[in-house]
Amino acid sequence: MFSFTILNPAEGDDSCRASLLSFDNEIKILADPSWNGKNPDSILYLEKYLKETDLILLSHATAEFISGYVLLCVKFPYLMSNIAVYSTLPVNQLGRISTIEYYRSSGILGPLKDSILEADEVDEWFDKVKPLKYMQTLNLFDSKMVITPYNAGHTLGGTFWLLTRQLEKVIYAPAWNHSKDSFLNNATFLSSSTGNPSSQLLRPTALITNTDLGSTMSHKKRTEKFLSLVDATLANGGTVLLPTSLAGRFLELLHLVDQHLQSAPIPVYFLSYSGTRVLNYASNLLEWMSGQLIKEWEEASSSTNNSSNKNNFPFDPSKVDLLSDPNELIQLSGPKIVFCSGLDFKDGDVSFEVLSYLCQDEKTTIILTEKTHFGSDDTINSQLYREWYDLAKQRNGGLVEDGAAVPLEKIINLQNWTKEEPLIGSDLSDFQERISQQRKQRLLAKVRDRKNQNLLNADTLSDDDSSDEEENTTDEESEALKMTSTTIKSNSVTGNNTTAPVRVDDLSSHEAFISSHIKQTLQDNRPLDLKITYKLKPRHAMFPFMVVSHKPKVDDYGEMINIEDFQKNDDFGNKLIMESKKKFEQNERRKWGNTEHDKGRGKFKNDKNNSSSQNKLTPQEVLNNQLLQKNLDTLFNPKKRVPMNVASSFASDPQELRIRCGLSFVDLSGLVDLRSLSLIVTSLKPYNLILLPDFSYSSQSAEELDGLKSVTQSFEQHQVSNNSEVPKEDASKFLSLSNVRSKFDSGVKRNSNLSVIAVKCNSPIKIGADNGDGIGLSNFEIKLDDEIVNTLKWQKVDNNYRVAKVFGELEISNPDLQHKTPKIVSDYINTNSRFTLKHISDMTYSKQQSELLDKSETSASHLQSQNASKLAIGNIRLPELKKKLMNRNLTAEFKSEGTLVVNNTISIRKVAYGGSEGEDTGDIAIEGSVGALYYEVKDCIREMLAYI
């Protein structure tokens, strides 16, 4: 049985959500936890589900799919540390930037009074996410579950998942795009060479997909309209304002603008809390992008030999001008393009600050490229989209088309909004003390974890060593606390409300870290220089012998070999993550706490050791480091968020935002449209189509904007047939798959229509249950009796597989059978039931068959079915058939349309009915005159199959 649920805190509360996929109530998968950025405690409702969760999947790096992951880790660190988390490498990397940016704008990260975590904690939790490649098959839980990520085409590294559990095959595709973007490939539902669906994705038990639909207009036309709006605004001397999600569609928009400007003298400004780190990460992920993008870059790079052409590198940070503060836009006049993080313009977003400075200029044009993903919150994005939709509908006679520019005049109430002001006095000292204590606790926890890991890896420890270890551990932890406390006090500067971060360099010589370093060096066979200091234990100072992590196993032939030591370890993903994290950030001598910012001159004052390294940084890199320190360092100029309607330094500011500028919408969200969705569903032919709610839809919007309603109505009008009809003229073909299918389907009544199910939050959707009380027989594993196994006669198929005919008597046992009367079917058949196929003798079998024939009124027809042709198992591949025929000294060659011709007399071809078969499937058709050659070809084909 498979069940799917969208989890919400309560009915009508969309502050948090996550998808729960359950297989037989045994394996439970939590997917894409998200949070709307308001109350962090609203995610606590997931605790009871985390206790039963086996793994977590992250599909995309944008806030609507990943914003709840680290928050869960902070609220439930013990539970989350024991749950495996999977994503692709780009989602792992870009998810860090997306999470940091989202949490900083929400006020729970950075130098804010209400922050509950720091940027390095986000990195640590994402380091625990296991990266996967596209099409990489992963067997979990002793091969009880198989997960495979596929390219979704919506974001860089975004995936849809194929989840296989025994006979259940579920496709979880919360967001995907069927068409190509300027830098991404399309979703891999269909083969790019044949146009047919992949055989692994055919006939799934359920297809779970989104209903937030994209535009029906082609990507080329939408791109032209977008660039036309940009040109018109720039020609008028205005500003193009582009709010976007950093880890999502920002890369698409930047690539379009960069290709269009072609080094024109138009400034492109970029504002975000995390600087240009997203561009640095994306530049290392070119292999995950479209091959056409790489080809264009290589052609541009080879067109000239001068060094100035390096700027053609895709997503180079130098392609944008970084601004440290939105108020700098006031001094920048003339035409310009402004990218800002924060799709929804919510309180705390950089995009809202930019909007407040530019929205009263009539030459400014706000171009929305996506709809909000938190429609129930009624964000400014949602309000602006409704304004544009209504105005465009009025101007175009009821028709709404992407790219229509409309004048906007609107007043937004800011009564409940906040602004940031510096912390002073006791609030500042309390905040510094709280953060210092948290850092000390985390540091000591790392030390204890490292030491415990070393103890676990050791083979044996003597009692004396153990006691010494405990005493030294206590002394060292006390010394660490004292050392950290002294460092904090010496670095605190309260005169200018500035506090440098806690320095932990002195703790790097701690024995736990030194031991780990020595072990790793010896394992890598690298030379080791050990400096003997008083901080090392006497036994290490005299002779730095480190216990090995395992004891060699020896048998009669010598030391046993571990095959894993000789296997190639593909740790490229982890290396790439570490390189990206180090690049474009401060080195060890240029940490945030080691520099002082001179506000008067806007430069860094560095010591002599840092002056040479500082000169190596470009001005943009220096500005980026300053921006990271300003926005992400918790103890650098701490602030607090104050409501604008209370007594504060902002009380005199107007509590409303007047907007008077241009507005347009061009759908560049990278989502599938209704027509493409119908075609994909028709090709895959799922038994059940599960439709997710349209989370971009607001109750205040028009009904025609509800994607769920549109998709549901479309499939209700055009029900998709599960099996295509086989033409009568092909029914007699040799080894026709239709005959094979008829044997399986005889006597079994199947539903020929697609079941379309709309999901409601907190309402489980169960598939494969018997009236909701039991589970289907297809969910059970049958164990063969030892006596049957010894009598199996195996037949080879394609030299790769073996099949055997099995018959016996099925025995059902349930160790947890309840002692009650009367009993019902679900008491015997449930998830605890055990099925065993017992051996039955030929005499007993014949006797049972004779009794059945005597009672049957259709004994003649039954005897006729016993003499019917055997069932052939296997798949004939024409290239392999050609080789076998040539080994028989026959002339075999391929001619038009993949037809194999033998001796210019017999033709063999494959027929796929309905156009939905995979690349290697189909019926074999033999055409030609019947004779000796015909039967020889037929025998050759029979040898490639197994019969039961």
N, C-alpha and C positions, 0 to 999 in steps of 0.2 A: 504494500500500500504506500502511496505517495501522498503527502499533504503539503499545501503551501499556505502561508499566512503572512500578511503584512502586520507587523506589530506596532501599535501606537500606545502612548500612555493611557489614553481613555478615549471614549467616543467623542469625536469632534475636536480632539487635541492633536494637532499635527506638528507639535514642537520637536518630536523625535520620531523616527521610523526606521525599521529594518525588516528585511525579508527572512523568513524562517522556512527552510525546506527540510522536511522530515521523511525518511525512508523507513517504513516498517516500524516506526516508533523506536528505532534502534540507532540510526545515524541521523544526527541533526546538524544542519549547516545554517549558520547565520551569515547573511550577505548584505553588504552595503549599508552599514549603520550611518545614519545622518542626524544632524542636529541643526535647529534653525538659528542658533546663536544668541538665544535670550537667557533662559535659566539653565545653568549647568546641571542642577539637581533633577531636572525633568527626565534625565536619561537613567535614573536609578531604577526605573521599572523593569529594565532588562536584566537585572540581577538573577531573577529566578530562571530566565532562559539561558543565561550564561552557564549556570551550573550543569546544564544538560547538553551544552553545545560541544560538538566534536571538532569543528574547524570553522574558520571565518574566511569568506571570499570578498575581495575588493575588486570591483569591476572597472571603475574609472577613478581618476585622480581629482575630480571636481568635488565641490562641497556637498552636492546632493547625494554623493555616494560614499564619501570618506570622512566627512566632518565629525562623525561620532566615534571613530575608531580610537583615537588617542584619548578622547574624553572617557571612554570606557576603561582604557588602561589606567588612567589616573584615579578613577573612582573604584575600580576593582582590580588592583595590580596583581593580586595572587591568582585570581581566576583567569585573567588574560595571559599571564605568563605561562599557563599550562594549556593554552589553546593554540593550535597551529593556525597561522594566517598565511594566505597565498594571494599573490598578485603577479602581474608582469613586472619586468624591471622598470619601464617608464612610469608605471603607476606607483611603484615603490619610491622612485626618485622625485617625480613631480608632486606626489602626494605630500611630501615633506613641506614643500613650498606652499602648496594649497592650504595645508593645515595651519602652518605658522601664520600665513596671511589672514586666514579666516578667524583664528583665535585672537590675533592681535586686534582685528577690527571689532571683535565681540567683547574685548576687554578682559579676557582671562589669561593673556600671555603678554609679556613685555613689562616695561617700567610703569605698571599701573597698580593701584592699591588693591584691586580685587583680583589680581592675577593668581592663578592656582598652579601654574607650571611654567617652565622655562623652555627656551628653544632647544637646548641640548637634550632635554627629556623627549621631545618630539623625535629627534634623530635616533635616540636609543630605542624607542618603541618601533620605529620603522626599520631599524636594523634587524629586528626579530621577524619581520615579514619575509617569507621565503619567495624569491623571484622565480618565475616560470617563463618559458618561451612559448610562442604560438605553436599550437599543434603538439605540445609536449604532453604525453600521456603519463599520468601519475596514479599509481596504485596505492590505495590507502586501506588501513584497517584489515590487514591480511587479505588484500585483493577483494574485499567486499564492496569497495567503492572505487570507481575510476573517474577522475576529473581531467578535463582537457580544455584549455583556453583557446579561443579562436579570435581572430581580429574582428572587432566590432565596427571599425571605421568611423567612430564618433569622436574620440579623443586619441591623443598619442599614447599608444600602449593599451587603449581601452579594449575590453574583452566581452564576449559572451561565452558562457560556460556550457559544456556538455557533461552532464552528470549521469553515470551509468551504474546501476545497482541491479545485478542479476538481469532480469528481463525488462526492468524499468529503465527507460532512457529519457532524460529530461533536459531540455535546452532552456537555460536561463539567460535571457537577452533583455536586460532592463533598458538599454539605450544602444541603438546601432544605426548605421547609415548604409543604404544600398548603393549610393552613387559615390564617385570619387571626389575628393576635395583637391585643393591645389597642392597639398603636401602629404595627404594620407591615402592609402588604398581603401577600397570599399570592403564591406563586410564579406567574410568568406563563407557565406551560405552556399553560393554557387561556384562551380569551378570556372576559373578565368579562361580556360582553353575550350571547354565544351559547352559551358553554360548550364550544365546539369548539376543538381545538388550533390554534395559529397555523400558517398554511400554510408558513412558513419552517422550522418545527420538525418537520413531518411527515416520516416515513420516513427518519430519519437512518441513516447507516451504523452508528453505534454510539452507545449511550447509556451513559455512565459515571456511576454513582450510588452513594450511600452505603448501608450496611446497618445503621448505628446508628439503629435505628428509634425513633420516639416512641410515646407512649401512644395506644391506640385510643379512649380516653375523649375526649369533646368538650372543646374549650378552655373552654367556659363552666363545665362541671362541675369541671374541674381547677382553675379559678380560684376557684370556690366552696369547694372543699376546702382550698385554700391559705389563703384568707382566714379560713376557720373555724378552722384551726390557729393562725393569728395571733391571732384574738380569744380563743381559749381560753387561750393562753399569757399574753396581756396581762391577762385577767380574773383569772388566778391570781397576778398580780404578778411574772411571770417575764420572761425575756429571749428574744426571737426572734433567733436567730443565722442569718444568711443569707450563706454564702460564695458568691461569684459571680465571673464574668469581666467586667471593666470594659467592654470593647468589645463584649461579647456580650449576654447575657441580663440584665445589671444594669439596663439601661434599661427592660426589660419589667417586672421586679419592682418597681422604684421607682415606675413609673407606676401599677401595680396598688395598691401600698400607699398612695400619695398620694391616689388617687381614693377609696380605702376609708376612710381616716381622716377626710377632709373637715375638716381643720384641728382635729381633736381634740387635746387636750393630751397627746399621746403623743410623747416624743422619738424621733427617727429619727437615729441616729448613723451616721457614715460614716468608714471608715478605709482609707487607701491611701497608697502612697509618693508618688503624683503629685497628691495633694490632690483638688480638685474640677475639675481641667482637663477631665475627660471630660464633665462636665455642661456646661461652657462650650462645648466643641466641639459637643456634641449639640444645644444650643439654637440653633445656626446651621444646622441640617440639617433643618428642619421640612418642607421640600418633598420630602424623601426618605421621609417617614413617611406613615401612612394619612391619607386625607382626612377620615375621621371624627374623628381626633384634633384636627385643625385646626379642624373645625367645632365640636367641644365647647369648645375653648379660646376661640374667637370668641364663642360664646354666653355663656360665663362672664364674658368680659371686658366684654361689652355689658350685662350684667345690673346693673352698678353703675358709677357714675362716679367713685368715690373712688379715690385712689392706692393704697390698700391692696390693691386687686384685682390689682395687677401680679404678685403672688405666684402667680397662676393660670397664669403662663407655663410651658409644659411644660419640665421638666428645669432649672428655675431652681436654681442652686446653693444658694440660701437655703432650699430645701425640706429640706435635711439639715443636721445639726449636725456640723461637722468636728472630729475629735479628732486631736491631734498624736501621741499615744502610746497604745498599747493599755492600759497600766497605769492610765490614767485611768478605765477602766471599773470599777475596784474601788471608787472613791469615788462612783459613780453608781448609786444603789439605785433600786428600783421598776421598774415595767414599762417596757420600751423595746424598740426594734427596732434591730438592729445589722447594717449592711451592711459587709462586709470583702472586699477583693480577694484572690484566690487560691482558685480552685475546688478544688484538690487538697490543701490543707493541707500542702504540701511544706515542707521545711526552707528558711527564709528568707521564706516568705509571711507577710503581715500576718495572714491568716486563722488561721494556726497560733498566733501570739501571742495573738490574741483568744480562740481556743479554749482555750488554757492557762489563761486567767483566768476563763472562764465555765463550763467543762465540769464542774466539781464542784458546781454548784448544781442541785439537783433541779428547780427551777422553770425552768431553761433548756431550750429546745427547739431542737435543730439541725434545720433544714428544708433538705434537699438538693433542689435543683431541676434538677440536671443530673448525668449520669454523667461520670466522668473520660474524657478523650480520650487518656490515656496509660495504658491498662489494664495493659500489660506491666510497668509500673514498680511496680505494687501500691501505689499511693498511699493515704493515709488516707481519701480520698474513696471509693476502691474498696473498702477494708475496711469502712467504715461502710455503704456500699450493700449489701454482702453480708450484714452483720449485720441490717440492716433487712429485707431480702428474706427471710431465713430466719425471723426472728421473726414477721414479718407472715404468712408462709405457715403457720406453726404455729398462730397465733392464729385465723386465718380458715379453718381446715380445708382447707388446700392451695390456697386462692385468694388471690392477691395483688392488692390494689387501691391505687391512689394515695391518699395522704392518711391511711393508717393510722399512728397514733402508737404507738410502742413504747418501753418503758423500756430504757435502754442502760447497761450496766456493762462497761467494757473497759479493759484496760491496754495502752498503746502503748510499746514499747521505744524509748528515745531515745539509745541508746548511741553511735550514729554521727552524731548531730545536732550542730549548731554553734550558737554564740551570738556576738554581736558585742561586742568590747571595744576601747577606744581604743588607737591606736598611740602608742608612746612611744619616746624615745631614738633610736638609730640607725635603727630601722625607720621612724620618722616622717620623719626627714631624707632617707633614701633614697627614700621614697615621694614626698615633695615634689619632690625633684630629678628623679625620673623623669617625673612629671606635667608639671613645668615644661618639660622638654626636649621632651616630646611636643607641648605647646601651641606652643612656639616652632617646631618643625618643621612643624606644620600651618599656622601663620600664614605662614611663609616660603613654603610650598608654594602657598598662596592667592595671595600676592604674585606669585610666578613665573608661576602660571597666568594671572592677570589681565594681566600684562605680555606674556606670550606671545600671549594672545588679542588684545591691542591691536596687536601686531606683525603677526599674521595678517590682521587687518582693514584694515591700512594698505595703500594702493595701492603705493607705492614708498618706499624709504628709501635715502638716499645712504650711501656708504661711511663718510663722516665721521660722520654721525649714528649709524650702526650702532656704530662704535667707541666713540663717546661714550656710547651707550646701555649698552653692556656695562660700561664703566668705572663709570658712575653706578649701574648695577644692583648691582655688587659693593659699592660704597661704601654704598649705601642698605641692602642686606641686612646688612652688617656693623653699620651704625648701628642697624638694627632689633634685631639680636641683643644689642647692647650695651644698648640702651634697655630691652628686655624683661628682660634679666638684672638690670639695676639696679632695675627696678620690682618684680621678684620678691623681691629681697633686702630691699627697703625694706618690703614688705608682709608678710614672714614674721614670725610671732609664735609662738615656741616655748614661752614660759613657761606658757601655758594650753592648749597642744596645739591651737592654732587658727591656721589659715593662710588669709589672704584669697586669692581667686583672682587669677590674673595679669591685670593691667590692660593692655588693648591700645588704650585711647582715644588715646594719643599716636601710635599708628601709623596713625590714620585719615587723617592728612595725607600719607601716603605717595603718591608721584607716581602709582602705578598706580591707586589709588582716586580721586585727584583727577582724573586724566585721564578715567576712566570717568564720573565725576559730570558733568564739563563736557560730554562727548559727549551724555549722556542729556538734559541740560538743553537743549542746542542743538537736538537732534532733536525735543523736545517743544515747541519754540518758547516756552520760558519765559525770563523775564529772568534774567540771570546776574550775580551779584556775586562778583567774584574778589578774594580777599585775597592780596596779594603778600607772600610770606615767603621766607626764605632756603632753605627746603626745596624750593622749586620750581627747576627748571632755568632757567638764564639765558634761554634762548629762550622759555620759557613765561612767565617773569616780565616780559620786555620786550613780548611780544605773544603772548597765549594762543591761538595758532591750533592747532586740532586737526585732524589729517588725517581725511578722511571714510572711512567703512568700505567704500565702493565707488566705482568710477569710473563716472560717467554714460555710458550707451551712446547713441550718436548715429547716426542714419541720414540719408538724403536729406531726410526730412521733419522733422527735429529730434530732440529727445531722446526716446528710446524709453520708453514707459510700462510700468511693472511693475504688472500687474493686482492683485498681492497687496497693494499699497499702498492700494488702494481697497476691499478686502474687509474685512468686519467681523470683528474679532479677538475671539473669545469667550474672554476670559481671566478670566471670572467665577470659575472654580474656583480659579485661582491667587490672585486677590484675596481670596477667602474664606479660603483657607489662611493667608495672611499676617495678615488681620485676627484670625483665631482665635488665632494664635500670639502676637500682641501683647496681646490682651485678657486681663485678669485676671492679668497678670504685671507685673513691675517695669518702670518706665520707665527711661530712661537715667540719671537721677540717683539711682535707687533700686536699683542693681545689688547683687548679693549681697556683693561686695567692698567696698561703700561704707557698710555699716552694721555696727554692733557690737551683739551681743545681750547684754543684761544679764541673766544667769541669775537674779540675786537678785530682780529685780522683774518679769522676764518681759516686758520692753518693749524697743523699739528706741531707741537713742540716735542721733539724727540731727542733722546740722548745720542751720544756719539756712535754708539753701536747700531742704532737704528737709522741713522742718516743715510748710509749708503744703500740699505735695502729699501728705504722709503722712496728714494729717487727712481727705483726700478718700476714703481707703480705708475700707471697712467693717471691723468686727472680724474677720469671716470671711475677707476678702481679706488682711488682715494676717497672720492665722494661716496662710492658704494659702501666702503668700510665705515665711514662716518654715519651713513644712513642706517646700517645694520646696528651699530652701537646705540644710536639714538632711539631706535624703535624696538629693538629686541633685547638689549641688555637690561636686565631687571633692575639693577642698582644704578643705572645711569640716569640722572635727573628724573627720579620717580614722580609720577603724576597721579591724579585722581579724576574721575569723571563726575562732573557736577551737573545736575539738572539745570536747564536754562531758566526755569520758572521760579527758582529760589534765589535767595540773596547770595550772590557770588560776583566775581569779576565780570561775568557775562550777563548779569541781570538786566543791564541797560540795553543789550542787543535785542533787535526785533525777534519775536518768537514766531515768525512766519517767513517763508521763503517765496518770493515772487519770481515767477519764471516768465520770461518774455523772449522767446527765441524760436528757431525752427526745429521741427521734429520729424523724423522719418523712421521707418522700420524696414529692414531687409533681412530675410530669414537666412542666416548663415550658421545656424545652430548645428548643422550636420546630423539631422535626424531623418529617419525614413518617412516617406510620404505614404498616403493611403493606398495608392495604386501599387507601389512597389511592395508594400506590406502584403497586399492580397496575392501578388504573384509569388512571393517567397513562401507564403503559407500553402498556396496551391501546389508548389513544387515539393515542399517537404512532407506534406500530407500528415500532419500530426493527428493523433486521436483526440486530443484535447487542446484547445487554444485558451490560455489563461491571459486575460487582459488586465494590466495594471491600471490604476486610476491615473487620470491626467492631473499631475500635481501642479501644473502651471495654471490650471483653471481656477478662477475665483468665483465665488457665489455672486459677485456683483457684475460678472461679465455676461455677455450674450450667450444664449444656449448653443448657437452654432460654433462657438469657440471651444466647446467641451469635446476633446478628442475621443474620450471613452465612448460617448454617445454616438459619434460619427462612425467609429470602427465597429461598434456593436450592430448598428443598423445596416452597415455594409455587408457584414457576414450573415446576418439574418436573411437578407434578400438573396444572397448568393451562397448557399450552402455548398461546402466543398466535399466532393465524394472521396472516400478513403481509398477505394480501389477503382482503377479505370477498367472499363469493359474491354474484354479481349475480342477483336473482330472474329466473326465466325469463320472467315476464310483462312485464318491462321490457327484454328483450333486443332487441326490434324498434323501440325508440324512435328517433326521428330524432336523428342526431348523437350517439348514445350513446357515452359514454366507454369503456364496456366493449368496443365494437368497436375503438376506438382502441388500447386496451391489448392487445387480442388480436393486433393487427398487430405490436406490439413484442415480445410474448411468444411468438409463433409460432416453434416450433422451438427455444425456449430453455427448458430445464428449471430451474426455480427451487425453492429450498428454501422450503416453505410454513410452516415452523416457526421460531419465534424461537430464536436461539442464545444460551444463557445461559452466561456464562463468569465464574468466580470467580477473582479476581486473587490471585496469590501474589507476595510481595515478591521483587524481582530476577529475576522470570521474565517476559520480554516476551510480550505477547499480540499476535499479528500477524493482521491482517484484510485480506483482498484478495490474499493471497499464493497462489501455486500450489505447494501442498505444502511451503510454507516456503522454496522455492528461487528462485522467480521472483516476478513481479508481474503483476497483472491488466491486461487491455487497457484498462480504463476509466481507468487512471491516466496515459494518454498524451495529449499534444496533437498534433493532426494539422495540418500546414502545407499550405495549398492552393497548387498550382502557379499561376504567373502566368497561364498560358493558360486555366486553369479560371476564375480570378477575372474575366477579361474576358468570359466567356460566361455569367455568372450572370444569371438573370432574377428580380429581387426582387419580392416581393409584400408589401403592407402588412397588418399586423394591429393593429387598434385604434388606428391612426394613430400608434402609439408604437414598434412593432417592425416589422422586415422579415425575411422568410424567403425562402430559395431552395433549390431542389432541386439536389443535387450528386451526381454519380457519376463515378467514374474508377478508376484502378488504383493500389492502395496500394503504395508503395515503402518498404522498411525499410532503414535504413543505421545502422551503428554504428561511429563512428570509433575506438573503443577495443576493437575486436574482437581477441580474443587469438589469437596465432598458435600454435595447437595443433590436434592431430587425435587423436581425433574431437571435433567440437564438438557441444554440446547446445543445447537451446532457450534456456536462460538466458544463453548466450553471445551470442546474437543479440538477445534481448529482455530489456533491463534498463533501469535508470534513465538510461543514456547513449544509448539508442536514439532515432533520429529517424524520424518518420513523415511522409511526404509523399504527397499525393494528386495523381497525375499525370493529365494530360488523355489521353483515349482517344477516337478518332474514332468516329462512328456506324457506319461500315462495319466497323471492327474489332470494335466492341461487338456488332453483329448477327451477325457471323461466330462470335464466341465463344458467343453465346446459341444459335445453331443447332447448334453442336457439342455443347453441353450437353443440348439437347433430343433430339438423336439418341441420346445415350447414356442418357438417362433413360427409365425404364419408365413414368413418370407424366407424360408430356408433355401429355396432355389436361388433367390437373388443373393443370399449371403454366400452360397457356394460359388456363385459366379464371381463375386467380389474377391473370394480367396484365390481364384485363378487369374486375377487381373495382373497387369504388368507390375514389376517391382518399382519401388521408388528410387530414383537416381539422385545422388547427392554429389554436389561439386559445382565448380564454375569453369567453363571452358574458355580459356584465353587463346585467341586465334594465333598470336605469335608462337606460343608453345605448341599448338596443334600443327603449325607449319613445320616446326622442327621434327616432330614425330613422323609426319608424313614423308619428309625428305629422308629420314633414317630408313624408311621402307622403300627407298629408291623411286619415290614418286615425285613428279614435278609439281611444286606448290609455289604460288606467287600471289601477291596482293595486287588487285586491280582497283578500278574506280569504286569510291565510297566504302573502302575497307572490306571488299569482298575477296575471300580467299578462293582461288581457282586451282583445281587439281587436274593435271594432265589436259587442260583446256576442255574438260568434259563436265566435271562436277564443280558446282559453286557452293561455298559455305559462307554464311553471313550471320550476323547477330541482329536481332530485332528487339527494340525497346518500345514497349507499349506506353502510350500516354506521355512520352518524353520526360518521364520522371525517374528513369532508372539511373543508377550510377554509371561510372565510366567502365567498370568491369562486369556489369551485370547485363542480362538480356537472354532471350531465347535463341537456341541454335536452329537455323533453317538450312536444310540440304536440298539443293535443286539440281536436277539432271536425270538422265535416263537410268533406270534400274538395271544393274548388271553386276559383274564381278567387282569392278572398281567401286561402285556404290556401296556394296557390302563391306569392302575392305576399309573404306573411309569410315563407315559406321562402326566397325570393330575398333578402329583406332580411337574413335571418340569414346566408345564404351570403356576402353582401358584407362581413360582419364577420370572416370567416375566410379563411385562406390554405390552398391545396390543393397537395399534392405527390403 
